[in-house]
Amino acid sequence: MNSRLVVLSFVIAGALALGGCSAATVQSPAGASSSAPAIEVEEAITTVDVRIARSLFDQDNALTDEQIVVAAREKGIAATVDGDTVVYTMTRAQQAEMLEQMRSSAQDAADDLVADETNAVTAVEFDDAMTSFTVSVDGARYGTLQSLLALGFYLQGALFQQFNGVSADDIDVVVNFVDDATGEVLDTGSYQEMRKNLQQ
């Protein structure tokens, strides 16, 4: 399967997305354009519309509209492509299931990171809302380059919150790297800080 289709399926399933969470312009229910994060949740009576910027999972615009729609249909979800915005329509139960899948996928990714002996990570903990990650590390092996691992946690948390309907202004993910022997915080950062730095 094309690697982009794998990523697309991963996003639809509510799993970890490694694409950039760039801003996108989407239509509000009243039809007015507004600046919004890559994902925006619109509440409806029986369903939820999840709007995802196409660039989140198809930065090279390599997927056809049909491939996107078919990938969604295989998950039992309706998809509509509107320029750079893909609208996924699902029941609230499906959304809740996907949010749980995202938590599970984040835990699996954390476990894989801990099991990888090429880095200094010894444990990863995060809250249910995925707003805070604590990464325990072997202080003797930890280097500043490993703080770049925070990018993955930022994207996991931001994607989860956006998918869960948190407003753009309220989305944030704080990542702390902590010495597992002393409890000292070696590095800290946040998703919002990263966004500000990228905009400068």
Secondary structure, 3 states (H helix, E strand, C coil): CCHHHHHHHHHHCCCCCCCCCCCEEEECCCCCEEEECCEEEEECCCEEEEEEEHHHCCCCCCCCHHHHHHHHHCCCCEEEEECCEEEEEEEHHHHHHHHHHHHHHHHHHHHHHHHCCCCCEEEEEECCCCCEEEEEECCCCCCHHHHHHHHHHHHHHHHHHHHCCCCHHHCCCEEEEEECCCCCEEEEEEHHHHHHHHHC
